[in-house]
């Protein structure tokens, strides 16, 4: 599941580069892969359920990625919950459960949460065999929190100083 921050701080080049990087990621998928999309700001949207990446589904998901606009606050916690639920409700129980979370800020909506809340959430994901790769964009990101989520679940934390670095991270 791709999880993309669409909060107000992502406007302009950041959201454009994030969308381009997500589409690059789709280019590495094929009919055997399932990809879903969750976006978040003040609200969390499960934009697309897990679908096999047939040509038609890939085109549909690309259109949904292109339509993402940035506005609002940052509800990262509930976005992870939504992605976890999407993976847990998948009919492919034998497939790896993986999330790629991109954010440029800190969780700040509907209230500020402690690192321990995110550690609990990461442990819940780990216990369900969900791996979360995290990408922190820019200087306002909580790298320690994102690293903790990734490390707890067996993922990797990536830092992008600028949005132009996202493409290479998604390729990796």
PyMOL commands that set and color helices and strands:
alter all, ss='L'
color gray80, all
select helices_A, chain A and resi 8-10+13-27+55-66+76-88+115-127+143-153+163-171
alter helices_A, ss='H'
color red, helices_A
select strands_A, chain A and resi 2-5+34-40+44-52+97-103+130-137+157-160
alter strands_A, ss='S'
color yellow, strands_A
deselect
rebuild
show_as cartoon
